[in-house]
Amino acid sequence: MKLLRADNLDKNYGTKQLLDDVSFLIREKDRIGLIGINGTGKSTLIKILSGKDHAEKGSIDYPNDYKIGYLSQDTIFSEDISVLDAVFDDDTPVMKAIRSYEKALVDLAQDGENPAVQKAYEKAEEAMNKEDAWLAETSAKTILNKLGILFLDKKVSELSGGQQKRLGLAQVLIQSPDLLLLDEPTNHLDYETIQWLEDYLNHYQGSLIVITHDRYFLDRVTNRIFELADGTLHEYTGNYQAYLLQRAEREEQEKKSLHKNKQLFKQELAWMRAGVKARGTKQQARINRFNDLKDKVSGSSDKGTLEFSAGTKRLGKKVIEIEHANFKIANQVILKDFELLVQANERLGITGANGSGKSTLLNLIAGNLTLDSGVIELGETVNIGYYTQTNDTLDESKRIISYLQEIAEEVKQQDGTVISVTEMLERFLFPRNVHGTLISKLSGGEKRRLYLLSILIQQPNVLLLDEPTNDLDVETLTILEDYLSDFPGAVIAVSHDRYFLDKTMDKLLIFKGQGNMTTFYGSMSDYVEQTDEQESVEKTKSTLTKKVDKVVSNDGKKKKLTYKEKIEWDTIEEDIAQLEENIESLNEQMLDNSSDAIKLQDLQATLTTTEQTLEEKLERWEYLSEFAD
């Protein structure tokens, strides 16, 4: 069994201690979710494990043949290389063979009559046979297809930021390392791709550490949780739900322990004040105990919590009205005779295919873009707060406190009370000792939290949120969701985060591309479940109700089933259902044995035979159904 062992890791960032004597063990098939407030060192920890950073103290041990794959939050590729070279950027013989083969395929498609190109293809095919790389190539093609990487001949510089993130994910998955380190892998993925990734990782043969804000993803993929806080790593067994229960139990126990320590401290304090004479060496232990208790009690004050309820100006009846809107970017249709009425207290979630124009709609509403035709009207009392995917308004040369004070010195809350910028920062988990810190010194997640605060203190009554869950920690998201539940204005949020949409939105606008959209009233989970059911029904109907030529007797009357055919008809649907179950089981087994070429060969042969039998049964069903009563 291959193991990775980390012992006594220490890491500081300026005056902040990110890791304080941290130790843990990663076993085969561990699925670890790494969580914690932004800025606590989650990304730093996996960078250390990947070798991209180093600990100031401690050790990390693993076998010489142990391979680690790392996906960072900000994937950076050399822009002059092709997508093909980026995807198969690995020096193993198998990856080299696949890279050469895929390049030969591209060249063959472009210049198939060239003898040199034909010869290069033959040579690449020989290398694939020699390295037995066909299985790996098929797996790579599946991953690329699922992640929408369909343009191997393009330059990386031609890809959008989201496409480059998916390219980075494809790269590490294709390399199939012993340990996958994934930092926010669901950013820039639509919900269908996220579902595929969950299934892929559940069948992955190696180990996994993932940092993600997606709580459904954590719940469905992980079997251990690491929580990083104040330099300490707390370990929990089970998925995200199990973690929530265990953490609640731990915090309850800590409260009981704290109460007991406070009682003991009072007793010890009374003893110390009594000024007992001639304590001597026997009393030194008690003095040490007093000092220890004093440290525990003084250092155990409740952590800050993220709470905020800024007041807003009252919305009138008219909020946002869009009529006959049309908008194109290049040859892509974003809006096609689009209509939308947004009312006060609206909770509209926008989701759907990547690149279909979801963020563009927010930019149109915000006035950053202009319609080709049609009208967007905002109510007179509307005050928009627009949280974009980038921190465009953050001046990183400024200090935290100065940046916010330029926006507002104080903010009036919903209950009429007034709080200062300093208090707001503390509520957003920025302690006083960091208020003078340059924004450039903050982590990516801390910058997002500060940016969110800068939007909310402007007291908008309409919130436009573009992927608000990206790069925010789970605790911040939980409070943002609670804030939105009490927010007295309208909220329009673009998101692929199913948990966030379930918790905050009651109406969905699904972008399907080229101006096609669907409106759904209900939760994201309800929509996904309904869509899956509809697809299943359509697939069954398509399979079982194909048109067949009617077979009739000479007198034009419909033939009846023979006795033998009646017996066959009575059981054929059960036979079909059983064959479909067998196929599903075989596919699962193939995923579980993806690294065993011999086993895969046997399973593939069985699968092919079973699928042929199913096809024959379906054709037989079509025939018999024409004459069944």
ZIURBEL-V625923 format. One record per pair of residues at least 4 apart in sequence whose C-alpha atoms are under 6 Angstrom apart, sorted by the first residue. I is the first residue (numbers start at 1). J is the second residue. D is the distance in whole Angstrom. If there is no record, write none. Layout:
i=I j=J d=D
i=I j=J d=D
This chain:
i=3 j=26 d=6
i=3 j=27 d=5
i=4 j=25 d=6
i=4 j=26 d=5
i=4 j=61 d=6
i=4 j=62 d=5
i=5 j=25 d=5
i=5 j=60 d=6
i=5 j=61 d=5
i=6 j=23 d=5
i=6 j=24 d=5
i=6 j=59 d=6
i=6 j=60 d=4
i=7 j=23 d=4
i=7 j=58 d=6
i=7 j=59 d=5
i=8 j=21 d=4
i=8 j=22 d=5
i=8 j=23 d=5
i=8 j=58 d=5
i=9 j=21 d=5
i=9 j=22 d=5
i=9 j=57 d=5
i=9 j=58 d=4
i=10 j=19 d=5
i=10 j=20 d=5
i=10 j=21 d=5
i=10 j=55 d=6
i=10 j=56 d=6
i=10 j=57 d=5
i=11 j=18 d=6
i=11 j=19 d=5
i=11 j=55 d=5
i=11 j=56 d=5
i=12 j=16 d=6
i=12 j=17 d=4
i=12 j=18 d=5
i=17 j=231 d=6
i=18 j=40 d=6
i=18 j=41 d=5
i=18 j=231 d=5
i=19 j=231 d=4
i=20 j=231 d=5
i=20 j=232 d=6
i=28 j=206 d=6
i=28 j=207 d=5
i=29 j=206 d=5
i=29 j=207 d=4
i=30 j=207 d=5
i=31 j=208 d=5
i=31 j=222 d=5
i=31 j=223 d=5
i=32 j=208 d=6
i=32 j=209 d=5
i=32 j=222 d=5
i=32 j=224 d=5
i=32 j=225 d=5
i=33 j=209 d=6
i=33 j=210 d=5
i=33 j=222 d=6
i=33 j=225 d=5
i=34 j=210 d=6
i=34 j=211 d=5
i=34 j=226 d=5
i=34 j=227 d=6
i=35 j=227 d=5
i=36 j=227 d=5
i=36 j=228 d=5
i=37 j=473 d=5
i=38 j=445 d=5
i=38 j=446 d=6
i=38 j=473 d=6
i=39 j=443 d=5
i=39 j=446 d=6
i=47 j=52 d=5
i=47 j=53 d=5
i=48 j=52 d=6
i=48 j=53 d=5
i=48 j=54 d=5
i=67 j=177 d=5
i=67 j=178 d=5
i=68 j=177 d=5
i=68 j=178 d=6
i=68 j=179 d=5
i=69 j=172 d=5
i=69 j=177 d=6
i=69 j=180 d=5
i=70 j=181 d=5
i=71 j=182 d=5
i=71 j=183 d=6
i=72 j=183 d=5
i=73 j=183 d=5
i=75 j=165 d=6
i=79 j=156 d=5
i=79 j=157 d=5
i=81 j=155 d=6
i=82 j=154 d=6
i=82 j=155 d=4
i=82 j=156 d=6
i=83 j=152 d=5
i=83 j=154 d=6
i=83 j=155 d=6
i=83 j=156 d=6
i=84 j=152 d=5
i=85 j=89 d=6
i=87 j=171 d=5
i=88 j=95 d=6
i=88 j=99 d=6
i=90 j=95 d=6
i=94 j=131 d=6
i=94 j=133 d=6
i=97 j=127 d=6
i=97 j=128 d=6
i=100 j=124 d=6
i=101 j=124 d=5
i=104 j=108 d=6
i=104 j=121 d=5
i=107 j=111 d=6
i=108 j=112 d=4
i=128 j=132 d=6
i=128 j=133 d=5
i=140 j=174 d=5
i=144 j=149 d=5
i=145 j=149 d=6
i=159 j=163 d=6
i=162 j=188 d=5
i=170 j=174 d=6
i=178 j=206 d=5
i=179 j=206 d=6
i=179 j=207 d=5
i=179 j=208 d=6
i=180 j=208 d=5
i=181 j=209 d=5
i=181 j=210 d=6
i=182 j=210 d=5
i=183 j=210 d=6
i=183 j=211 d=5
i=184 j=211 d=5
i=184 j=212 d=5
i=189 j=193 d=6
i=190 j=496 d=6
i=191 j=496 d=6
i=202 j=221 d=6
i=203 j=591 d=6
i=203 j=592 d=6
i=213 j=473 d=6
i=213 j=474 d=5
i=217 j=221 d=6
i=218 j=222 d=6
i=218 j=240 d=6
i=219 j=239 d=5
i=219 j=240 d=5
i=222 j=239 d=5
i=223 j=238 d=4
i=223 j=239 d=5
i=224 j=236 d=6
i=224 j=237 d=5
i=224 j=238 d=5
i=224 j=239 d=6
i=225 j=235 d=6
i=225 j=236 d=5
i=226 j=234 d=6
i=226 j=235 d=5
i=227 j=233 d=6
i=227 j=234 d=5
i=228 j=232 d=6
i=228 j=233 d=5
i=236 j=243 d=6
i=238 j=242 d=5
i=243 j=247 d=6
i=254 j=258 d=6
i=261 j=265 d=6
i=265 j=269 d=6
i=268 j=290 d=6
i=279 j=283 d=5
i=294 j=298 d=6
i=295 j=299 d=6
i=305 j=427 d=6
i=306 j=427 d=5
i=306 j=428 d=5
i=307 j=427 d=6
i=309 j=413 d=6
i=309 j=414 d=6
i=310 j=413 d=4
i=310 j=414 d=6
i=311 j=412 d=6
i=311 j=413 d=5
i=311 j=414 d=4
i=312 j=459 d=5
i=312 j=460 d=6
i=312 j=461 d=5
i=315 j=381 d=6
i=318 j=379 d=5
i=319 j=342 d=6
i=319 j=343 d=6
i=319 j=378 d=6
i=319 j=379 d=5
i=320 j=341 d=6
i=320 j=342 d=5
i=320 j=377 d=6
i=320 j=378 d=5
i=321 j=340 d=6
i=321 j=341 d=5
i=321 j=376 d=6
i=321 j=377 d=5
i=322 j=339 d=5
i=322 j=340 d=5
i=322 j=375 d=6
i=322 j=376 d=5
i=323 j=339 d=5
i=323 j=374 d=6
i=323 j=375 d=5
i=324 j=337 d=4
i=324 j=338 d=5
i=324 j=339 d=6
i=324 j=374 d=5
i=325 j=337 d=5
i=325 j=338 d=5
i=325 j=373 d=6
i=325 j=374 d=4
i=326 j=335 d=5
i=326 j=336 d=5
i=326 j=337 d=5
i=326 j=372 d=6
i=326 j=373 d=5
i=327 j=334 d=6
i=327 j=335 d=5
i=327 j=371 d=5
i=327 j=372 d=5
i=328 j=332 d=6
i=328 j=333 d=5
i=328 j=334 d=5
i=333 j=514 d=5
i=333 j=515 d=5
i=334 j=357 d=5
i=334 j=514 d=6
i=334 j=515 d=5
i=335 j=515 d=5
i=336 j=515 d=5
i=344 j=489 d=6
i=344 j=490 d=5
i=345 j=489 d=5
i=345 j=490 d=4
i=346 j=490 d=5
i=346 j=491 d=6
i=347 j=491 d=5
i=347 j=505 d=5
i=347 j=506 d=6
i=348 j=492 d=5
i=348 j=505 d=6
i=348 j=507 d=5
i=348 j=508 d=6
i=349 j=492 d=6
i=349 j=493 d=5
i=349 j=494 d=6
i=349 j=505 d=6
i=349 j=508 d=5
i=350 j=493 d=6
i=350 j=494 d=5
i=350 j=508 d=6
i=350 j=509 d=5
i=351 j=494 d=6
i=351 j=495 d=6
i=351 j=496 d=6
i=351 j=510 d=5
i=352 j=510 d=5
i=352 j=511 d=5
i=352 j=512 d=6
i=353 j=512 d=6
i=356 j=513 d=5
i=363 j=368 d=5
i=363 j=369 d=6
i=364 j=368 d=6
i=364 j=369 d=5
i=383 j=460 d=5
i=383 j=461 d=5
i=384 j=460 d=5
i=384 j=462 d=5
i=384 j=463 d=6
i=385 j=455 d=6
i=385 j=460 d=5
i=385 j=463 d=5
i=386 j=464 d=5
i=387 j=465 d=5
i=387 j=466 d=6
i=388 j=466 d=5
i=389 j=466 d=6
i=396 j=439 d=5
i=396 j=440 d=5
i=398 j=438 d=6
i=399 j=436 d=5
i=399 j=437 d=5
i=399 j=438 d=4
i=399 j=439 d=6
i=400 j=435 d=5
i=400 j=436 d=6
i=400 j=439 d=6
i=401 j=435 d=5
i=405 j=409 d=5
i=409 j=421 d=6
i=410 j=419 d=6
i=410 j=420 d=4
i=410 j=421 d=6
i=411 j=418 d=6
i=411 j=419 d=6
i=412 j=416 d=6
i=412 j=417 d=6
i=412 j=418 d=4
i=413 j=417 d=5
i=425 j=430 d=5
i=426 j=430 d=5
i=426 j=431 d=5
i=442 j=446 d=6
i=445 j=471 d=5
i=445 j=472 d=5
i=461 j=489 d=5
i=462 j=489 d=6
i=462 j=490 d=5
i=462 j=491 d=6
i=463 j=491 d=5
i=464 j=492 d=5
i=464 j=493 d=6
i=465 j=493 d=5
i=466 j=493 d=6
i=466 j=494 d=5
i=467 j=494 d=5
i=467 j=495 d=5
i=498 j=502 d=6
i=498 j=524 d=6
i=501 j=505 d=5
i=502 j=523 d=5
i=502 j=524 d=5
i=506 j=522 d=5
i=506 j=523 d=6
i=507 j=520 d=6
i=507 j=521 d=5
i=507 j=522 d=6
i=508 j=519 d=6
i=508 j=520 d=5
i=509 j=518 d=6
i=509 j=519 d=5
i=510 j=517 d=5
i=510 j=518 d=5
i=511 j=517 d=5
i=512 j=516 d=5
i=512 j=517 d=6
i=527 j=531 d=6
i=538 j=542 d=6
i=540 j=544 d=6
i=541 j=545 d=5
i=552 j=556 d=6
i=552 j=557 d=6
i=552 j=558 d=5
i=552 j=559 d=6
i=553 j=557 d=6
i=560 j=627 d=5
i=561 j=565 d=5
i=561 j=566 d=6
i=561 j=627 d=6
i=565 j=569 d=6
i=568 j=572 d=6
i=590 j=594 d=6
i=600 j=604 d=6
i=621 j=625 d=6
